[in-house]
Amino acid sequence: MNRGNKVCAIVGMLFSATAFIMTLSFKQFQNVPVGPEFVPRYLAAGLFICSLVLLIQQRKNLDKRPSPLPGLRDIGMQRLIKGAVLTLVYALLWEPVGFIIITPIATFVLMHILGQRRYLAMAIFSVGAMVSVFVTFRFFLNVEMPLGLLDGLL
């Protein structure tokens, strides 16, 4: 059994179960068919199912040769670590800086981490994604997005 896949599957299942349980404590709104728990709950369930499938596939795998775990010199592992750090910084700056400012920056940097180098396209996509998400949540779903530094202006 591939040890790396087994570990990833178990970690994924634990993470998704924890996330699902946390969605049970989200505030419920009256007369709102889709609350703030909807997307995270289904993403957590999807991650759990995918992790379970990976675990089952690994148990059925007859190849006993373990695949090597990537080290810190592996480009994929470096991208993973940079992406995780970026996600942490994004989460920490979400409220004080605001969604409108931090989201396009984080999207642009993540695209750069993943190897994209067409900067104009990256900038257009980053701003466009932020605008579409902001408009959808703020005006269609009536979910308040943190404005941070722009709080008095918008």
C-alpha positions in Angstrom: 0.0 0.0 0.0 1.3 3.4 -0.9 2.0 5.0 2.5 1.7 8.6 1.2 -1.7 8.1 -0.3 -2.9 6.3 2.8 -1.8 9.2 5.0 -3.3 11.8 2.7 -6.6 9.9 2.6 -6.8 9.6 6.4 -5.8 13.3 6.9 -8.4 14.3 4.3 -11.1 12.3 6.1 -10.2 13.8 9.5 -10.1 17.3 8.1 -13.4 17.0 6.2 -15.1 15.4 9.2 -13.9 18.3 11.4 -15.0 20.9 8.9 -18.4 19.3 8.5 -18.9 19.2 12.3 -17.9 22.9 12.5 -20.6 23.8 9.9 -23.2 22.5 12.3 -22.5 25.5 14.6 -23.0 28.2 11.8 -25.7 30.7 12.5 -29.1 29.8 10.9 -31.2 32.5 9.3 -35.0 32.4 9.0 -36.5 32.5 5.5 -33.1 31.9 3.9 -33.1 28.7 1.8 -29.3 28.5 1.5 -27.4 29.6 4.6 -23.7 30.1 5.1 -23.1 26.5 5.9 -24.3 25.2 2.5 -21.1 25.3 0.5 -18.6 24.4 3.2 -20.8 21.4 4.3 -21.0 20.0 0.8 -17.3 20.6 0.1 -16.4 18.8 3.3 -18.7 15.9 2.3 -17.1 15.8 -1.1 -13.6 15.8 0.4 -14.6 13.0 2.7 -15.9 10.9 -0.2 -12.9 11.5 -2.3 -10.5 10.6 0.6 -12.5 7.4 1.3 -12.3 6.4 -2.4 -8.5 7.0 -2.3 -8.2 4.9 0.8 -10.3 2.1 -0.7 -8.3 2.2 -4.0 -5.0 1.9 -2.0 -6.3 -1.1 -0.1 -7.2 -2.9 -3.3 -3.8 -2.0 -4.9 -1.8 -5.1 -5.3 1.5 -3.3 -6.0 3.4 -3.5 -2.7 6.2 -1.2 -3.8 5.9 2.1 -1.9 6.3 5.2 -3.9 8.8 7.8 -2.6 7.4 10.7 -0.6 8.3 14.1 -2.1 10.9 16.1 -0.2 11.3 19.8 0.3 13.4 20.0 -2.9 10.4 18.8 -5.0 8.8 21.7 -6.9 5.3 20.3 -6.2 6.0 20.3 -2.5 7.4 23.8 -2.6 4.3 25.0 -4.4 2.1 23.2 -1.8 3.9 25.0 1.1 3.8 28.4 -0.6 0.1 27.9 -1.3 -0.6 26.9 2.3 1.3 30.0 3.6 -0.6 32.2 1.1 -3.9 30.8 2.3 -3.0 31.4 5.9 -1.9 35.0 5.2 -5.2 35.5 3.2 -7.3 34.2 6.1 -5.5 36.5 8.5 -5.9 39.6 6.3 -9.4 38.8 5.2 -11.2 41.1 7.8 -8.6 43.9 8.5 -7.7 44.5 4.8 -11.0 43.5 3.3 -12.2 41.1 0.6 -12.0 43.6 -2.3 -8.3 44.4 -1.7 -6.9 41.0 -0.5 -8.7 38.6 -2.9 -7.2 39.8 -6.2 -3.7 40.0 -4.7 -4.0 36.5 -3.3 -5.4 35.1 -6.6 -2.6 36.8 -8.6 0.1 35.4 -6.2 -1.4 31.9 -6.3 -1.5 31.9 -10.1 2.2 33.0 -10.0 3.0 30.2 -7.5 1.3 27.7 -9.9 3.5 28.8 -12.8 1.4 31.3 -14.7 3.5 34.2 -16.1 1.0 36.0 -18.4 0.7 39.0 -16.0 -2.0 41.0 -17.8 -4.2 37.9 -18.0 -3.5 37.1 -14.4 -4.5 40.6 -13.3 -7.7 40.6 -15.4 -8.7 37.2 -14.1 -7.9 38.1 -10.4 -10.0 41.3 -10.5 -12.8 39.6 -12.5 -13.0 36.7 -10.1 -13.1 39.1 -7.1 -15.9 41.2 -8.7 -18.0 38.2 -9.7 -17.7 36.6 -6.2 -18.3 39.9 -4.5 -21.4 40.8 -6.6 -22.8 37.3 -6.2 -22.4 37.2 -2.4 -23.2 40.8 -1.6 -26.2 41.4 -3.9 -27.7 38.1 -4.9 -27.1 36.1 -1.7 -27.2 39.1 0.7 -24.0 38.0 2.5 -21.9 40.8 3.9 -18.3 40.6 2.8 -15.7 42.2 5.0 -14.6 45.6 3.5 -11.7 46.2 5.8 -9.9 49.4 4.7 -12.7 50.3 2.3 -15.4 50.1 5.0 -16.3 53.8 4.9 -16.1 54.1 1.2 -18.5 51.4 0.0 
